Amino acid sequence: DDFYIEVIASPRLCQVGDSYGLLVRAASGLDYYRFSVSTDGQVRADRFKSGNVVVLQGWTPSGQVPRGCPISLKLGVWAVGGELRFFVDDVHQMTIRDDAIARGQIGLFGRSRSDTLLSVSFSDLSIYWVRDTPVFFTPTPEPVLMLTMDAEEGGH
């Protein structure tokens, strides 16, 4: 029901746009929440209900998720009642309030955007029971710095 889960995700072989992450409160193969991290530096949260996807928060740039691989990231989900908080390397990414799925199993996934190979290993899975005592949380935004370079500037 109420828990905090964390796992180390380590993509080793990937292409831009591939994704991986955690499934939580999986009541069936068609009903669950999905926390996704992309190899292009973004995070996302979805709910699947009867196999249909509902985007809870679309792809959002994250200062904790570097582009490409190989990397290792600690992914975390705090789920209490209808509130789900998502973390990368212990830094809050987003909070979703949705009580459509109250309990279920957990899972891990990797999804290739194309027909190329994706290799992700998961390790150090930990699940903690969370008491029903309210926990107040004020997210601290993490700045995202994105640099672009025009090829005509000589690449300097």
VENCOR-V697481 format. One line per field, one symbol per residue. ss: DSSP state (H for helix, E for strand, - for the rest). phi: phi as a letter, one per 40 degrees, with the letter a starting at -180 (. if undefined). burial: b if it has 24 or more other ideal C-beta (glycine too) atoms within 12 Angstrom, else e. A space follows every 50 residues. Layout:
ss: ???
phi: ???
burial: ???
This chain:
ss: --EEEEEEEEEEE-----EEEEEEEEEE--EEEEEEEE---EEEEEEEE- -EEEEEEEEEE-----------EEEEEEEE--EEEEEE--EEEEEEE--- ----EEEEEEE-------EEEEEEEEEEE--------------------- HHH---
phi: .babbaacbbcbbabdgcaaibbbfccacbbabbbbbbcbgbbabbbbbf gccbccacdbdbccbccgacabbcbbbbbbfcbbbbbbfgbcbabbbabc bcaicbababbccbcccbbbbbafcbbbcbccccbcabcbcbcbbbbbbc dccggb
burial: ebbbbbbbbbbeebeeebbbbbbbbbeeeebbbbbbbbbbbbbbbbbbee eeeeebbeebbbebbbeebebbbbbbbbbbbebbbbbbbebbbbbbebee beebebbbbbbeeeeeebebebeeeeeeeeeeeeeeeeeeeeeeeeeeee eeeeee
